[in-house]
Amino acid sequence: MATVLYTNFGGMLCHEDRGGVQRTYVHDEVGNTNYLVDSTTVTDSFTYTPYGQVSHTGSNVTPFTFIGALGYLLLVGRC
């Protein structure tokens, strides 16, 4: 299990270090995570329905998707 270090700037999530792998978060104007970007390419993309359902392309796992810039976690399978 890799250690994950998240970085925020001005109260908004902007970066992660997942076991030495660096990724930057790119958010839309609402604060939803749209992309995860490594040093050269987009590794993951996220789209949302009006009610917050997430569609994910890519293989990286992050709980910070719907309004993720503000630090909200999406916990799948929990009430």
C-alpha positions in Angstrom: 0.0 0.0 0.0 1.5 3.3 -1.1 1.5 6.4 1.0 -0.4 9.4 -0.4 0.5 13.0 0.3 -2.0 15.6 -0.9 -1.1 19.3 -1.3 -3.5 22.2 -1.2 -3.1 25.8 -2.2 -5.4 28.5 -0.9 -7.6 25.8 0.6 -8.0 23.9 -2.7 -6.6 20.5 -3.5 -4.0 20.8 -6.3 -1.4 17.9 -6.2 -0.8 14.4 -5.0 2.3 12.3 -4.4 1.2 8.6 -4.5 4.2 6.5 -3.6 6.6 8.8 -5.5 4.2 9.3 -8.5 3.4 13.0 -8.9 0.0 14.1 -10.3 -1.6 17.6 -10.5 -5.4 18.0 -10.2 -7.2 20.2 -12.8 -10.7 21.4 -11.7 -13.6 23.1 -13.3 -15.2 26.3 -12.1 -17.4 24.4 -9.6 -14.5 22.5 -8.1 -15.0 19.1 -9.6 -11.8 17.2 -10.6 -11.7 17.1 -14.4 -8.2 15.7 -15.0 -5.2 14.2 -13.3 -2.0 15.2 -15.1 1.5 13.8 -14.6 4.6 15.7 -15.8 3.7 15.4 -19.5 0.2 14.0 -20.1 -3.4 13.7 -18.9 -3.6 10.3 -17.1 -7.2 10.4 -16.0 -10.3 12.4 -17.0 -13.6 12.7 -15.1 -17.1 13.8 -16.3 -20.2 14.4 -14.2 -24.0 14.2 -14.5 -26.0 17.2 -13.1 -26.5 15.1 -9.9 -22.8 14.3 -9.4 -22.5 10.8 -10.8 -18.9 10.3 -12.0 -17.7 8.8 -15.2 -13.9 8.1 -15.1 -11.4 7.3 -17.9 -8.0 6.1 -16.7 -6.6 3.8 -14.0 -5.7 6.0 -11.1 -7.8 6.0 -7.9 -8.7 9.2 -6.1 -11.6 9.9 -3.7 -11.5 13.7 -4.6 -13.8 13.9 -7.7 -17.2 15.6 -7.3 -16.3 19.0 -5.6 -12.9 17.4 -4.9 -11.1 20.7 -5.0 -12.7 21.7 -1.7 -11.6 18.4 -0.1 -14.9 16.5 -0.3 -14.3 12.7 -0.5 -16.4 10.4 -2.6 -16.8 7.2 -0.5 -18.2 4.5 -2.7 -20.3 1.9 -1.0 -20.7 3.7 2.3 -23.7 5.4 3.8 
